[in-house]
């Protein structure tokens, strides 16, 4: 598994854990007190941060690499580089 794949799965795990803690705080009524409220806000902040990373990974994976057909069409539309003039004997003689 690649590093990105492992980080993606870890991020999903963190998001699920934070949402589970937020639900637990709401169900048990601890979110109504100061400690629970700050823990709830912390969970939302962590979920938001990891959610942005998951969104970035998904968008970069969907962009993907160009296919062979698009590479061939891009190569066909490219202009060839202008030829570099070769040094003639006259020019070589002037530098001496």
Buried (B, 14 or more C-beta within 10 A) or exposed (E): EEEEEEBBEEBEEBBEBBEEBBEBBEEEEBBEEEEBEEBBEEBEEBBEEBBEBBEEBEEEEEEEEEEEEEEEEEEEEEEEEEEEEEEEEEEEEEEE
